[in-house]
Amino acid sequence: MFAATSLNAVARDVTTELSNGTLTSSVQNGREVSGNSSLYYSAVTYKKKKGGAINVIFLMRTANNTNSSPPYLMKSGQTKGHSFGGKAVPSTCSAVGGLAEKDQGQYWAPPLNPC
């Protein structure tokens, strides 16, 4: 996970409360990770606080692409996440992390600026 900052255009992570847990989306420009500013690194984490077992897929969406993780089985009290590695910085300078739960839909955090 990357260092937290305020929720604005240069925020590195943002947390969203969902009915059964907490979704955190993180982005960081590659200049701070690898010295390559044409890449960004991202991760999505979910802390399941209550409810039955679910299968989730973590997502990272830009204007041109949506990357997804393999499915993860989660039980109450667990925290799991997925890192998406280095991807090309989107021209819109916007990346949105989320998760998909089978039969329940998709849930998204507010957009972050990976530029």
C-alpha positions in Angstrom: 0.0 0.0 0.0 1.2 3.5 -0.7 1.4 6.4 1.7 -1.9 8.2 2.4 -2.5 11.8 1.5 -5.5 14.0 1.3 -8.4 13.2 -1.1 -7.5 15.4 -4.0 -6.0 15.2 -7.5 -2.6 14.1 -6.1 -4.0 11.6 -3.6 -2.3 8.2 -3.6 -5.0 6.3 -2.0 -8.7 6.6 -1.2 -10.9 4.5 1.1 -14.6 3.9 0.5 -16.9 2.4 3.1 -19.2 -0.3 1.7 -22.1 -2.1 3.5 -19.9 -5.1 4.5 -16.4 -3.7 4.4 -13.8 -1.2 3.3 -12.5 -0.8 -0.2 -9.1 1.0 -0.7 -7.7 2.0 -4.1 -4.1 3.1 -4.4 -2.1 4.6 -7.3 1.5 5.9 -7.6 3.3 7.3 -10.5 6.3 5.3 -11.7 8.8 8.2 -11.2 8.5 7.5 -7.5 8.8 3.7 -7.8 11.0 2.9 -10.8 12.1 6.3 -12.2 9.8 5.8 -15.2 7.1 8.5 -15.2 5.3 6.9 -18.2 4.1 4.1 -15.9 1.9 4.0 -12.8 1.5 1.3 -10.2 -1.9 0.5 -8.6 -3.5 -1.8 -6.0 -6.9 -2.5 -4.6 -7.6 -3.9 -1.1 -10.8 -5.0 0.5 -11.4 -5.6 4.2 -14.5 -7.7 4.7 -16.0 -6.8 8.1 -19.3 -8.8 8.1 -21.5 -11.1 6.0 -21.1 -14.5 4.4 -18.3 -15.7 2.2 -18.0 -14.0 -1.2 -15.9 -14.3 -4.4 -14.4 -11.0 -5.4 -12.4 -9.8 -8.4 -10.3 -6.6 -8.0 -10.5 -4.0 -10.8 -8.5 -1.0 -11.9 -10.2 1.1 -14.6 -8.9 3.9 -16.9 -10.6 5.5 -19.9 -9.1 3.0 -22.2 -8.7 -0.2 -20.2 -9.9 -2.3 -17.2 -7.5 -4.6 -15.5 -8.8 -7.4 -13.3 -7.4 -9.9 -10.8 -8.1 -13.6 -10.5 -11.1 -14.3 -8.2 -10.5 -14.4 -4.4 -12.7 -16.1 -1.8 -13.2 -13.8 1.2 -14.7 -14.5 4.6 -15.7 -12.1 7.2 -12.7 -10.6 9.0 -10.3 -11.1 6.1 -8.4 -8.5 4.2 -7.2 -9.3 0.6 -5.8 -7.2 -2.2 -4.3 -7.3 -5.6 -1.4 -5.2 -7.1 -1.7 -4.5 -10.8 2.0 -3.7 -11.5 3.3 -1.1 -13.9 0.8 0.1 -16.5 1.0 2.9 -19.0 -0.2 6.2 -17.5 -3.6 7.0 -19.0 -4.0 10.1 -21.1 -6.9 11.2 -18.8 -4.7 11.0 -15.7 -7.5 9.2 -14.0 -7.6 5.6 -12.5 -10.4 4.1 -10.6 -10.1 1.0 -8.3 -13.0 -1.3 -7.5 -14.2 -4.8 -7.0 -16.8 -7.0 -8.6 -18.8 -9.5 -6.5 -20.6 -12.3 -8.3 -24.3 -11.6 -8.4 -23.9 -8.4 -6.5 -22.4 -6.0 -9.0 -19.4 -3.7 -9.0 -18.3 -1.2 -6.4 -15.9 1.7 -7.2 -13.7 4.0 -5.2 -13.4 7.7 -6.3 -10.9 8.3 -9.1 -7.2 9.0 -8.4 -4.6 10.8 -10.4 -1.7 8.5 -11.5 0.2 11.2 -13.4 
